Amino acid sequence: MMIYCIMLVFTLTMVGLAVYAGTLYVIKGRLSSAVDAAALAAGRSVNLGATVCAAQTAATSTATQYFNANSPAASWAPAPPP
């Protein structure tokens, strides 16, 4: 009976780690997509400014807008405990 209790603890730990690792991979994919979209949008908006400073400002603001649109703040936070 004791061996089953030890195996149960080990199995539940491994299942928990697998779920946690899966969640991390999903978050990594979402973050990668959001960063890619922001970089592409910033690249497109570089030619909107008449000067280098204006172009940099336009690219930065556009990248920030695209990143925020593609990555809701709640998607990075872990689920609250029940």
CYANA upper distance limits for C-alpha pairs under 8 A (distance plus 0.5 A):
  1 MET  CA      5 CYS  CA      7.19
  2 MET  CA      6 ILE  CA      6.93
  3 ILE  CA      7 MET  CA      6.59
  4 TYR  CA      8 LEU  CA      6.45
  5 CYS  CA      9 VAL  CA      6.82
  6 ILE  CA     10 PHE  CA      6.81
  7 MET  CA     11 THR  CA      6.45
  8 LEU  CA     12 LEU  CA      6.52
  9 VAL  CA     13 THR  CA      6.64
 10 PHE  CA     14 MET  CA      6.78
 11 THR  CA     15 VAL  CA      6.70
 12 LEU  CA     16 GLY  CA      6.62
 13 THR  CA     17 LEU  CA      6.73
 14 MET  CA     18 ALA  CA      6.61
 15 VAL  CA     19 VAL  CA      6.76
 16 GLY  CA     20 TYR  CA      6.66
 17 LEU  CA     21 ALA  CA      6.49
 18 ALA  CA     22 GLY  CA      6.62
 19 VAL  CA     23 THR  CA      6.76
 20 TYR  CA     24 LEU  CA      6.81
 21 ALA  CA     25 TYR  CA      6.84
 22 GLY  CA     26 VAL  CA      6.88
 23 THR  CA     27 ILE  CA      6.75
 24 LEU  CA     28 LYS  CA      6.56
 25 TYR  CA     29 GLY  CA      6.70
 26 VAL  CA     30 ARG  CA      6.81
 27 ILE  CA     31 LEU  CA      6.59
 27 ILE  CA     75 SER  CA      7.79
 27 ILE  CA     76 TRP  CA      7.03
 28 LYS  CA     32 SER  CA      6.55
 29 GLY  CA     33 SER  CA      6.70
 30 ARG  CA     34 ALA  CA      6.69
 30 ARG  CA     71 SER  CA      7.57
 31 LEU  CA     35 VAL  CA      6.62
 31 LEU  CA     71 SER  CA      7.46
 32 SER  CA     36 ASP  CA      6.59
 33 SER  CA     37 ALA  CA      6.66
 33 SER  CA     70 ASN  CA      8.19
 34 ALA  CA     38 ALA  CA      6.68
 34 ALA  CA     66 TYR  CA      7.89
 34 ALA  CA     67 PHE  CA      5.71
 34 ALA  CA     68 ASN  CA      8.45
 34 ALA  CA     70 ASN  CA      5.60
 34 ALA  CA     71 SER  CA      6.41
 35 VAL  CA     39 ALA  CA      6.62
 35 VAL  CA     67 PHE  CA      6.69
 36 ASP  CA     40 LEU  CA      6.71
 37 ALA  CA     41 ALA  CA      6.62
 37 ALA  CA     63 ALA  CA      8.42
 37 ALA  CA     66 TYR  CA      6.97
 37 ALA  CA     67 PHE  CA      7.38
 37 ALA  CA     70 ASN  CA      8.18
 38 ALA  CA     42 ALA  CA      6.54
 38 ALA  CA     62 THR  CA      7.87
 38 ALA  CA     63 ALA  CA      4.84
 38 ALA  CA     64 THR  CA      7.31
 38 ALA  CA     65 GLN  CA      8.23
 38 ALA  CA     66 TYR  CA      5.53
 38 ALA  CA     67 PHE  CA      5.62
 39 ALA  CA     43 GLY  CA      6.64
 39 ALA  CA     63 ALA  CA      6.75
 40 LEU  CA     44 ARG  CA      6.81
 41 ALA  CA     45 SER  CA      6.73
 41 ALA  CA     59 ALA  CA      8.02
 41 ALA  CA     62 THR  CA      6.84
 41 ALA  CA     63 ALA  CA      6.39
 41 ALA  CA     66 TYR  CA      7.46
 42 ALA  CA     46 VAL  CA      6.78
 42 ALA  CA     58 ALA  CA      8.20
 42 ALA  CA     59 ALA  CA      4.83
 42 ALA  CA     60 THR  CA      7.03
 42 ALA  CA     62 THR  CA      6.23
 42 ALA  CA     63 ALA  CA      5.43
 43 GLY  CA     59 ALA  CA      7.34
 44 ARG  CA     59 ALA  CA      8.37
 45 SER  CA     55 ALA  CA      7.85
 45 SER  CA     58 ALA  CA      6.74
 45 SER  CA     59 ALA  CA      5.76
 45 SER  CA     62 THR  CA      7.48
 46 VAL  CA     55 ALA  CA      5.43
 46 VAL  CA     56 GLN  CA      7.09
 46 VAL  CA     58 ALA  CA      7.08
 46 VAL  CA     59 ALA  CA      5.80
 47 ASN  CA     55 ALA  CA      6.82
 48 LEU  CA     54 ALA  CA      8.38
 48 LEU  CA     55 ALA  CA      6.50
 48 LEU  CA     58 ALA  CA      7.37
 49 GLY  CA     53 CYS  CA      8.15
 49 GLY  CA     54 ALA  CA      5.14
 49 GLY  CA     55 ALA  CA      4.46
 49 GLY  CA     56 GLN  CA      8.16
 49 GLY  CA     58 ALA  CA      7.21
 50 ALA  CA     54 ALA  CA      6.82
 50 ALA  CA     55 ALA  CA      7.26
 51 THR  CA     55 ALA  CA      6.58
 52 VAL  CA     56 GLN  CA      6.60
 53 CYS  CA     57 THR  CA      6.67
 54 ALA  CA     58 ALA  CA      6.59
 55 ALA  CA     59 ALA  CA      6.59
 56 GLN  CA     60 THR  CA      6.56
 57 THR  CA     61 SER  CA      6.64
 58 ALA  CA     62 THR  CA      6.50
 59 ALA  CA     63 ALA  CA      6.48
 60 THR  CA     64 THR  CA      6.65
 61 SER  CA     65 GLN  CA      6.66
 62 THR  CA     66 TYR  CA      6.67
 63 ALA  CA     67 PHE  CA      6.52
 64 THR  CA     68 ASN  CA      6.59
 65 GLN  CA     69 ALA  CA      6.57
 66 TYR  CA     70 ASN  CA      6.61
 67 PHE  CA     71 SER  CA      6.50
 68 ASN  CA     72 PRO  CA      6.96
 68 ASN  CA     73 ALA  CA      8.43
 71 SER  CA     75 SER  CA      7.38
 72 PRO  CA     76 TRP  CA      8.31
 73 ALA  CA     77 ALA  CA      7.82
